[in-house]
Amino acid sequence: MRWKGRRQSSNVEDRRGSSASPFGGGGGGGGGSLLHLLPLALRVLGVKGTIFALLAVGAVSYLAGGGGLGSLVGGGVDDRQAGQRSAAGQSPQEQELVEFVSVVLADTEETWRNVFEAAGETYKEPRLVLFRGAVNSACGFGQAAMGPFYCPADQKVYLDLSFFDDLTRRMGAPGDFAQAYVIAHEIGHHVQTLLGISAEVQKANRGRGKAFANQMSVKQELQADCFAGVWGNHAARARQLLEKGDIEEGLNAASAIGDDRLQKQSRGYVSPDSFTHGSSAQRVRWFRTGLEKGTISACNTFAADDL
């Protein structure tokens, strides 16, 4: 990727020098209701109908409603103090990675700002929180082992940079565009939240059982993959950010984190009924769709006959 020397986002919150506790108090919130943007969601996805429309667009994040992290509410930290502590102990390689993350975040901001403006709406930029080991969020207590996540309650993406090592060594998905895909996927969840869909899908899941929730989650995650591809399309076409081999890196990463592949590695067998993110083939397909089409309307996973 041609990322060096480009604008860095001011929305990076560095907590790598702070400690976190599952019993941390205070903080959180700040999400607010965004249901006024539902007409935008329906418009850009081209969905017709009422009840179906609420189910057929958008997505909740992996942690929507605190799922996966528990119900504990995390507290905040002083960003300036955390940044000072972490900057003092980082290697040059880690500093470069921080700069890379900041550039990718800035580029997603530009893409989605333009997309929202074209629809007559305003894009609200999320914050990206860097942490080490564990972190308190408005969705609860998170650990690095869980991987990157987006919290709709505070509209922040949480990332432990060590995940990129796992992506390369354990999952076999090296490359800077593979890392950028991961960030763009989480930003995709933020876009879904801004469209006012998260709360509606949560409501639809109530009382429907785990099987239904899993199916909805797969569609939600695949849409976030497609939204990541939309960003990649704009980054390549409008700003020439991509280089030869980048797309292959991204598609390889999408394949590496498919439910079937991860289950096979951890359990030795695959259980499709328990999928929450989609198979490798599905994740590749929808990421590629976003990359090729470059439009939100191409990402309606909920209306697809075959994922």
C-alpha atoms as a printed R data frame, in Angstrom:
    type eleno elety resid chain resno       x       y      z
1   ATOM     1    CA   MET     A     1   0.000   0.000  0.000
2   ATOM     2    CA   ARG     A     2   1.145   3.533 -0.744
3   ATOM     3    CA   TRP     A     3   0.370   4.839  2.704
4   ATOM     4    CA   LYS     A     4   3.513   6.623  3.872
5   ATOM     5    CA   GLY     A     5   3.357  10.406  3.954
6   ATOM     6    CA   ARG     A     6  -0.435  10.504  3.858
7   ATOM     7    CA   ARG     A     7  -2.740  12.225  6.320
8   ATOM     8    CA   GLN     A     8  -3.113  10.584  9.716
9   ATOM     9    CA   SER     A     9  -6.397  10.610 11.598
10  ATOM    10    CA   SER     A    10  -6.790  12.628 14.762
11  ATOM    11    CA   ASN     A    11  -9.287  10.046 16.040
12  ATOM    12    CA   VAL     A    12  -6.764   7.539 17.424
13  ATOM    13    CA   GLU     A    13  -7.022   7.085 21.188
14  ATOM    14    CA   ASP     A    14  -3.904   5.436 22.645
15  ATOM    15    CA   ARG     A    15  -4.481   3.384 25.790
16  ATOM    16    CA   ARG     A    16  -1.490   1.066 25.414
17  ATOM    17    CA   GLY     A    17   0.069   2.444 28.578
18  ATOM    18    CA   SER     A    18  -3.023   2.089 30.762
19  ATOM    19    CA   SER     A    19  -4.422  -0.847 32.689
20  ATOM    20    CA   ALA     A    20  -7.913  -2.268 32.418
21  ATOM    21    CA   SER     A    21 -10.107  -4.182 34.824
22  ATOM    22    CA   PRO     A    22 -13.315  -6.172 34.339
23  ATOM    23    CA   PHE     A    23 -14.546  -4.319 37.424
24  ATOM    24    CA   GLY     A    24 -13.819  -0.822 36.068
25  ATOM    25    CA   GLY     A    25 -16.652   1.616 36.632
26  ATOM    26    CA   GLY     A    26 -18.202   4.694 35.095
27  ATOM    27    CA   GLY     A    27 -17.718   5.773 31.508
28  ATOM    28    CA   GLY     A    28 -19.472   4.350 28.480
29  ATOM    29    CA   GLY     A    29 -22.482   5.573 26.580
30  ATOM    30    CA   GLY     A    30 -22.402   8.274 23.988
31  ATOM    31    CA   GLY     A    31 -24.052   6.226 21.259
32  ATOM    32    CA   GLY     A    32 -27.445   7.894 21.183
33  ATOM    33    CA   SER     A    33 -30.295   7.090 18.834
34  ATOM    34    CA   LEU     A    34 -29.571   7.295 15.136
35  ATOM    35    CA   LEU     A    35 -32.881   5.985 13.875
36  ATOM    36    CA   HIS     A    36 -33.378   9.231 11.975
37  ATOM    37    CA   LEU     A    37 -30.919   7.785  9.467
38  ATOM    38    CA   LEU     A    38 -33.081   4.761  8.680
39  ATOM    39    CA   PRO     A    39 -34.420   6.454  5.530
40  ATOM    40    CA   LEU     A    40 -30.800   6.778  4.374
41  ATOM    41    CA   ALA     A    41 -30.239   3.069  4.958
42  ATOM    42    CA   LEU     A    42 -33.329   2.153  2.993
43  ATOM    43    CA   ARG     A    43 -32.430   4.558  0.221
44  ATOM    44    CA   VAL     A    44 -28.845   3.500 -0.322
45  ATOM    45    CA   LEU     A    45 -29.647  -0.209 -0.143
46  ATOM    46    CA   GLY     A    46 -32.715   0.067 -2.316
47  ATOM    47    CA   VAL     A    47 -34.871  -1.974  0.065
48  ATOM    48    CA   LYS     A    48 -38.649  -1.827 -0.266
49  ATOM    49    CA   GLY     A    49 -41.256  -2.706  2.322
50  ATOM    50    CA   THR     A    50 -41.548  -1.975  6.013
51  ATOM    51    CA   ILE     A    51 -41.099  -4.993  8.288
52  ATOM    52    CA   PHE     A    52 -38.699  -6.639  5.850
53  ATOM    53    CA   ALA     A    53 -36.758  -3.415  5.466
54  ATOM    54    CA   LEU     A    54 -35.851  -3.371  9.134
55  ATOM    55    CA   LEU     A    55 -34.371  -6.846  8.805
56  ATOM    56    CA   ALA     A    56 -32.958  -6.579  5.331
57  ATOM    57    CA   VAL     A    57 -30.361  -3.878  5.825
58  ATOM    58    CA   GLY     A    58 -27.453  -3.058  8.022
59  ATOM    59    CA   ALA     A    59 -25.885  -4.912 10.880
60  ATOM    60    CA   VAL     A    60 -25.016  -5.018 14.518
61  ATOM    61    CA   SER     A    61 -21.408  -5.416 15.522
62  ATOM    62    CA   TYR     A    62 -19.940  -8.464 17.167
63  ATOM    63    CA   LEU     A    63 -20.383  -6.754 20.497
64  ATOM    64    CA   ALA     A    64 -23.766  -5.123 19.988
65  ATOM    65    CA   GLY     A    65 -25.561  -4.926 23.284
66  ATOM    66    CA   GLY     A    66 -22.456  -6.059 25.128
67  ATOM    67    CA   GLY     A    67 -22.601  -9.597 23.749
68  ATOM    68    CA   GLY     A    68 -19.281 -11.375 23.963
69  ATOM    69    CA   LEU     A    69 -17.806  -9.045 26.535
70  ATOM    70    CA   GLY     A    70 -20.407  -9.361 29.266
71  ATOM    71    CA   SER     A    71 -22.542  -6.622 30.715
72  ATOM    72    CA   LEU     A    72 -19.903  -4.800 32.725
73  ATOM    73    CA   VAL     A    73 -19.490  -1.161 31.786
74  ATOM    74    CA   GLY     A    74 -15.919  -0.049 31.383
75  ATOM    75    CA   GLY     A    75 -14.444   3.239 32.487
76  ATOM    76    CA   GLY     A    76 -12.416   5.723 30.527
77  ATOM    77    CA   VAL     A    77  -8.806   6.880 30.786
78  ATOM    78    CA   ASP     A    78  -7.047  10.144 30.229
79  ATOM    79    CA   ASP     A    79  -5.993   9.880 26.573
80  ATOM    80    CA   ARG     A    80  -3.009  12.205 26.891
81  ATOM    81    CA   GLN     A    81  -1.517  10.344 29.841
82  ATOM    82    CA   ALA     A    82  -2.063   6.979 28.177
83  ATOM    83    CA   GLY     A    83  -0.419   8.210 24.993
84  ATOM    84    CA   GLN     A    84   2.622   9.518 26.849
85  ATOM    85    CA   ARG     A    85   3.138   6.238 28.687
86  ATOM    86    CA   SER     A    86   2.747   4.032 25.628
87  ATOM    87    CA   ALA     A    87   4.857   6.161 23.281
88  ATOM    88    CA   ALA     A    88   7.829   5.940 25.623
89  ATOM    89    CA   GLY     A    89   7.932   2.137 25.521
90  ATOM    90    CA   GLN     A    90   7.246   1.335 21.876
91  ATOM    91    CA   SER     A    91   9.695   0.099 19.278
92  ATOM    92    CA   PRO     A    92  10.267   1.887 15.947
93  ATOM    93    CA   GLN     A    93   8.380  -0.963 14.264
94  ATOM    94    CA   GLU     A    94   5.388  -0.453 16.530
95  ATOM    95    CA   GLN     A    95   5.474   3.291 15.985
96  ATOM    96    CA   GLU     A    96   5.350   2.718 12.241
97  ATOM    97    CA   LEU     A    97   2.381   0.395 12.723
98  ATOM    98    CA   VAL     A    98   0.583   3.072 14.732
99  ATOM    99    CA   GLU     A    99   1.170   5.532 11.902
100 ATOM   100    CA   PHE     A   100  -0.127   2.981  9.394
101 ATOM   101    CA   VAL     A   101  -3.321   2.400 11.396
102 ATOM   102    CA   SER     A   102  -3.852   6.146 11.645
103 ATOM   103    CA   VAL     A   103  -3.460   6.602  7.878
104 ATOM   104    CA   VAL     A   104  -5.891   3.787  7.112
105 ATOM   105    CA   LEU     A   105  -8.406   5.244  9.558
106 ATOM   106    CA   ALA     A   106  -8.041   8.655  7.920
107 ATOM   107    CA   ASP     A   107  -8.663   7.148  4.507
108 ATOM   108    CA   THR     A   108 -11.820   5.390  5.680
109 ATOM   109    CA   GLU     A   109 -12.990   8.734  7.029
110 ATOM   110    CA   GLU     A   110 -12.573  10.303  3.605
111 ATOM   111    CA   THR     A   111 -14.375   7.481  1.827
112 ATOM   112    CA   TRP     A   112 -17.388   7.351  4.110
113 ATOM   113    CA   ARG     A   113 -17.635  11.114  4.388
114 ATOM   114    CA   ASN     A   114 -17.964  11.259  0.607
115 ATOM   115    CA   VAL     A   115 -20.468   8.392  0.499
116 ATOM   116    CA   PHE     A   116 -22.669   9.951  3.162
117 ATOM   117    CA   GLU     A   117 -22.468  13.409  1.595
118 ATOM   118    CA   ALA     A   118 -23.574  11.963 -1.736
119 ATOM   119    CA   ALA     A   119 -26.682  10.699  0.071
120 ATOM   120    CA   GLY     A   120 -27.276  14.085  1.704
121 ATOM   121    CA   GLU     A   121 -26.122  12.956  5.147
122 ATOM   122    CA   THR     A   122 -23.192  13.677  7.472
123 ATOM   123    CA   TYR     A   123 -20.697  11.000  8.443
124 ATOM   124    CA   LYS     A   124 -19.790  10.940 12.128
125 ATOM   125    CA   GLU     A   125 -16.205   9.746 12.488
126 ATOM   126    CA   PRO     A   126 -15.520   6.970 15.014
127 ATOM   127    CA   ARG     A   127 -12.511   6.768 17.305
128 ATOM   128    CA   LEU     A   128 -10.012   3.922 17.196
129 ATOM   129    CA   VAL     A   129  -8.637   2.811 20.562
130 ATOM   130    CA   LEU     A   130  -5.242   1.132 20.731
131 ATOM   131    CA   PHE     A   131  -4.716  -1.094 23.763
132 ATOM   132    CA   ARG     A   132  -2.484  -3.850 25.072
133 ATOM   133    CA   GLY     A   133  -3.859  -7.038 26.566
134 ATOM   134    CA   ALA     A   134  -7.203  -5.808 27.856
135 ATOM   135    CA   VAL     A   135  -9.427  -2.770 27.674
136 ATOM   136    CA   ASN     A   136 -12.581  -1.307 29.173
137 ATOM   137    CA   SER     A   137 -15.233  -0.248 26.685
138 ATOM   138    CA   ALA     A   138 -18.835   0.872 26.890
139 ATOM   139    CA   CYS     A   139 -19.701  -2.667 25.762
140 ATOM   140    CA   GLY     A   140 -17.760  -4.252 28.621
141 ATOM   141    CA   PHE     A   141 -14.333  -5.701 29.293
142 ATOM   142    CA   GLY     A   142 -12.384  -6.792 26.204
143 ATOM   143    CA   GLN     A   143  -9.237  -8.873 25.823
144 ATOM   144    CA   ALA     A   144  -6.709  -9.060 23.013
145 ATOM   145    CA   ALA     A   145  -7.458 -12.763 22.503
146 ATOM   146    CA   MET     A   146 -10.898 -11.813 21.229
147 ATOM   147    CA   GLY     A   147  -9.433  -9.823 18.355
148 ATOM   148    CA   PRO     A   148 -10.406  -6.324 17.181
149 ATOM   149    CA   PHE     A   149 -13.973  -5.223 17.860
150 ATOM   150    CA   TYR     A   150 -16.377  -2.351 17.433
151 ATOM   151    CA   CYS     A   151 -18.558  -1.109 20.288
152 ATOM   152    CA   PRO     A   152 -21.733   0.663 19.121
153 ATOM   153    CA   ALA     A   153 -22.402   2.039 22.607
154 ATOM   154    CA   ASP     A   154 -19.398   4.378 22.421
155 ATOM   155    CA   GLN     A   155 -18.864   4.200 18.633
156 ATOM   156    CA   LYS     A   156 -15.236   3.152 18.964
157 ATOM   157    CA   VAL     A   157 -13.078   0.482 17.337
158 ATOM   158    CA   TYR     A   158 -10.758  -1.382 19.730
159 ATOM   159    CA   LEU     A   159  -7.482  -2.845 18.465
160 ATOM   160    CA   ASP     A   160  -4.504  -4.551 20.075
161 ATOM   161    CA   LEU     A   161  -1.684  -4.303 17.527
162 ATOM   162    CA   SER     A   162  -0.526  -7.819 18.445
163 ATOM   163    CA   PHE     A   163  -3.481  -9.112 16.426
164 ATOM   164    CA   PHE     A   164  -1.560  -8.270 13.276
165 ATOM   165    CA   ASP     A   165   1.169 -10.700 14.348
166 ATOM   166    CA   ASP     A   166  -1.478 -13.387 14.809
167 ATOM   167    CA   LEU     A   167  -2.926 -12.545 11.405
168 ATOM   168    CA   THR     A   168   0.465 -13.128  9.799
169 ATOM   169    CA   ARG     A   169   1.880 -16.045 11.776
170 ATOM   170    CA   ARG     A   170  -1.081 -18.042 13.038
171 ATOM   171    CA   MET     A   171  -3.621 -17.312 10.306
172 ATOM   172    CA   GLY     A   172  -1.234 -17.065  7.362
173 ATOM   173    CA   ALA     A   173  -2.483 -13.699  6.134
174 ATOM   174    CA   PRO     A   174   0.478 -11.292  5.911
175 ATOM   175    CA   GLY     A   175   0.588  -7.871  4.286
176 ATOM   176    CA   ASP     A   176  -0.424  -4.299  4.990
177 ATOM   177    CA   PHE     A   177  -3.646  -4.513  3.002
178 ATOM   178    CA   ALA     A   178  -4.647  -7.569  5.022
179 ATOM   179    CA   GLN     A   179  -4.267  -5.395  8.117
180 ATOM   180    CA   ALA     A   180  -6.152  -2.554  6.471
181 ATOM   181    CA   TYR     A   181  -9.013  -4.935  5.648
182 ATOM   182    CA   VAL     A   182  -9.376  -5.775  9.339
183 ATOM   183    CA   ILE     A   183  -9.629  -2.091 10.259
184 ATOM   184    CA   ALA     A   184 -12.024  -1.344  7.395
185 ATOM   185    CA   HIS     A   185 -14.260  -4.252  8.451
186 ATOM   186    CA   GLU     A   186 -14.665  -2.776 11.941
187 ATOM   187    CA   ILE     A   187 -15.340   0.648 10.442
188 ATOM   188    CA   GLY     A   188 -18.010  -1.103  8.380
189 ATOM   189    CA   HIS     A   189 -19.787  -1.930 11.640
190 ATOM   190    CA   HIS     A   190 -19.659   1.761 12.532
191 ATOM   191    CA   VAL     A   191 -21.278   2.636  9.227
192 ATOM   192    CA   GLN     A   192 -24.029   0.133  9.993
193 ATOM   193    CA   THR     A   193 -24.581   1.759 13.369
194 ATOM   194    CA   LEU     A   194 -24.790   5.228 11.828
195 ATOM   195    CA   LEU     A   195 -27.450   3.960  9.455
196 ATOM   196    CA   GLY     A   196 -29.606   3.249 12.493
197 ATOM   197    CA   ILE     A   197 -29.810  -0.488 11.900
198 ATOM   198    CA   SER     A   198 -28.141  -2.012 14.953
199 ATOM   199    CA   ALA     A   199 -30.988  -1.371 17.359
200 ATOM   200    CA   GLU     A   200 -33.557  -2.619 14.869
201 ATOM   201    CA   VAL     A   201 -31.748  -5.907 14.286
202 ATOM   202    CA   GLN     A   202 -31.337  -6.371 18.019
203 ATOM   203    CA   LYS     A   203 -35.077  -5.991 18.399
204 ATOM   204    CA   ALA     A   204 -35.680  -8.502 15.630
205 ATOM   205    CA   ASN     A   205 -33.459 -11.046 17.405
206 ATOM   206    CA   ARG     A   206 -35.379 -10.896 20.666
207 ATOM   207    CA   GLY     A   207 -37.147 -14.139 21.408
208 ATOM   208    CA   ARG     A   208 -36.077 -15.733 18.128
209 ATOM   209    CA   GLY     A   209 -33.460 -18.136 19.474
210 ATOM   210    CA   LYS     A   210 -29.776 -18.698 18.864
211 ATOM   211    CA   ALA     A   211 -30.094 -20.205 15.397
212 ATOM   212    CA   PHE     A   212 -31.888 -17.131 14.058
213 ATOM   213    CA   ALA     A   213 -29.420 -14.789 15.771
214 ATOM   214    CA   ASN     A   214 -26.495 -16.682 14.241
215 ATOM   215    CA   GLN     A   215 -27.989 -16.371 10.768
216 ATOM   216    CA   MET     A   216 -28.510 -12.665 11.251
217 ATOM   217    CA   SER     A   217 -24.972 -12.270 12.583
218 ATOM   218    CA   VAL     A   218 -23.497 -13.956  9.507
219 ATOM   219    CA   LYS     A   219 -25.362 -11.567  7.213
220 ATOM   220    CA   GLN     A   220 -24.280  -8.643  9.347
221 ATOM   221    CA   GLU     A   221 -20.624  -9.621  9.292
222 ATOM   222    CA   LEU     A   222 -20.624 -10.295  5.569
223 ATOM   223    CA   GLN     A   223 -22.085  -6.861  4.975
224 ATOM   224    CA   ALA     A   224 -19.256  -5.352  7.020
225 ATOM   225    CA   ASP     A   225 -16.837  -7.280  4.787
226 ATOM   226    CA   CYS     A   226 -18.550  -5.777  1.755
227 ATOM   227    CA   PHE     A   227 -18.349  -2.309  3.266
228 ATOM   228    CA   ALA     A   228 -14.617  -2.892  3.797
229 ATOM   229    CA   GLY     A   229 -14.438  -3.635  0.090
230 ATOM   230    CA   VAL     A   230 -16.302  -0.410 -0.706
231 ATOM   231    CA   TRP     A   231 -13.576   1.461  1.140
232 ATOM   232    CA   GLY     A   232 -10.890  -0.472 -0.764
233 ATOM   233    CA   ASN     A   233 -12.530   0.426 -4.068
234 ATOM   234    CA   HIS     A   234 -12.545   4.139 -3.248
235 ATOM   235    CA   ALA     A   235  -9.001   4.032 -1.837
236 ATOM   236    CA   ALA     A   236  -7.735   2.479 -5.068
237 ATOM   237    CA   ARG     A   237  -9.816   4.412 -7.560
238 ATOM   238    CA   ALA     A   238  -9.820   7.888 -6.024
239 ATOM   239    CA   ARG     A   239  -6.497   7.963 -4.199
240 ATOM   240    CA   GLN     A   240  -4.356   5.200 -5.785
241 ATOM   241    CA   LEU     A   241  -3.595   3.772 -2.345
242 ATOM   242    CA   LEU     A   242  -3.357   0.150 -3.482
243 ATOM   243    CA   GLU     A   243  -0.360  -1.516 -5.094
244 ATOM   244    CA   LYS     A   244   0.050  -4.748 -7.018
245 ATOM   245    CA   GLY     A   245  -0.711  -7.707 -4.786
246 ATOM   246    CA   ASP     A   246  -2.739  -5.757 -2.230
247 ATOM   247    CA   ILE     A   247  -6.120  -7.119 -3.267
248 ATOM   248    CA   GLU     A   248  -4.788 -10.667 -3.045
249 ATOM   249    CA   GLU     A   249  -3.576  -9.919  0.492
250 ATOM   250    CA   GLY     A   250  -6.996  -8.679  1.505
251 ATOM   251    CA   LEU     A   251  -8.854 -11.615 -0.011
252 ATOM   252    CA   ASN     A   252  -6.434 -14.009  1.672
253 ATOM   253    CA   ALA     A   253  -7.148 -12.347  5.026
254 ATOM   254    CA   ALA     A   254 -10.903 -12.622  4.474
255 ATOM   255    CA   SER     A   255 -10.461 -16.315  3.770
256 ATOM   256    CA   ALA     A   256  -8.180 -16.825  6.766
257 ATOM   257    CA   ILE     A   257 -10.801 -15.660  9.262
258 ATOM   258    CA   GLY     A   258 -13.758 -17.601  7.890
259 ATOM   259    CA   ASP     A   259 -15.709 -19.541 10.512
260 ATOM   260    CA   ASP     A   260 -15.107 -22.881  8.805
261 ATOM   261    CA   ARG     A   261 -11.357 -22.406  8.652
262 ATOM   262    CA   LEU     A   262 -11.067 -21.165 12.237
263 ATOM   263    CA   GLN     A   263 -13.284 -23.961 13.561
264 ATOM   264    CA   LYS     A   264 -11.273 -26.557 11.676
265 ATOM   265    CA   GLN     A   265  -8.060 -25.199 13.190
266 ATOM   266    CA   SER     A   266  -9.370 -25.017 16.750
267 ATOM   267    CA   ARG     A   267 -11.779 -27.979 16.927
268 ATOM   268    CA   GLY     A   268 -10.786 -30.237 14.092
269 ATOM   269    CA   TYR     A   269 -14.308 -30.146 12.647
270 ATOM   270    CA   VAL     A   270 -16.765 -27.609 11.216
271 ATOM   271    CA   SER     A   271 -20.249 -26.789 12.558
272 ATOM   272    CA   PRO     A   272 -22.064 -24.505 10.068
273 ATOM   273    CA   ASP     A   273 -25.042 -23.958 12.406
274 ATOM   274    CA   SER     A   274 -22.721 -22.178 14.834
275 ATOM   275    CA   PHE     A   275 -21.266 -19.788 12.250
276 ATOM   276    CA   THR     A   276 -21.501 -16.125 13.293
277 ATOM   277    CA   HIS     A   277 -19.245 -14.448 10.713
278 ATOM   278    CA   GLY     A   278 -19.527 -16.589  7.584
279 ATOM   279    CA   SER     A   279 -17.398 -19.155  5.803
280 ATOM   280    CA   SER     A   280 -14.105 -18.325  4.111
281 ATOM   281    CA   ALA     A   281 -15.780 -18.469  0.693
282 ATOM   282    CA   GLN     A   282 -18.578 -16.166  1.815
283 ATOM   283    CA   ARG     A   283 -16.241 -13.624  3.349
284 ATOM   284    CA   VAL     A   284 -14.104 -13.574  0.213
285 ATOM   285    CA   ARG     A   285 -17.174 -13.211 -1.983
286 ATOM   286    CA   TRP     A   286 -18.603 -10.217 -0.165
287 ATOM   287    CA   PHE     A   287 -15.288  -8.452  0.317
288 ATOM   288    CA   ARG     A   288 -14.656  -8.900 -3.403
289 ATOM   289    CA   THR     A   289 -18.155  -7.590 -4.186
290 ATOM   290    CA   GLY     A   290 -17.432  -4.371 -2.327
291 ATOM   291    CA   LEU     A   291 -14.044  -4.047 -3.983
292 ATOM   292    CA   GLU     A   292 -15.498  -4.487 -7.468
293 ATOM   293    CA   LYS     A   293 -18.754  -2.524 -7.135
294 ATOM   294    CA   GLY     A   294 -17.724   0.215 -4.709
295 ATOM   295    CA   THR     A   295 -21.298   1.006 -3.663
296 ATOM   296    CA   ILE     A   296 -23.328   0.397 -0.516
297 ATOM   297    CA   SER     A   297 -26.250  -0.833 -2.613
298 ATOM   298    CA   ALA     A   298 -24.140  -3.810 -3.718
299 ATOM   299    CA   CYS     A   299 -23.760  -4.914 -0.096
300 ATOM   300    CA   ASN     A   300 -27.304  -5.960  0.737
301 ATOM   301    CA   THR     A   301 -26.456  -9.384  2.138
302 ATOM   302    CA   PHE     A   302 -29.932  -9.651  3.667
303 ATOM   303    CA   ALA     A   303 -31.608  -9.639  0.261
304 ATOM   304    CA   ALA     A   304 -29.212 -12.177 -1.268
305 ATOM   305    CA   ASP     A   305 -30.711 -15.558 -2.166
306 ATOM   306    CA   ASP     A   306 -27.328 -17.175 -1.736
307 ATOM   307    CA   LEU     A   307 -24.642 -15.807  0.588
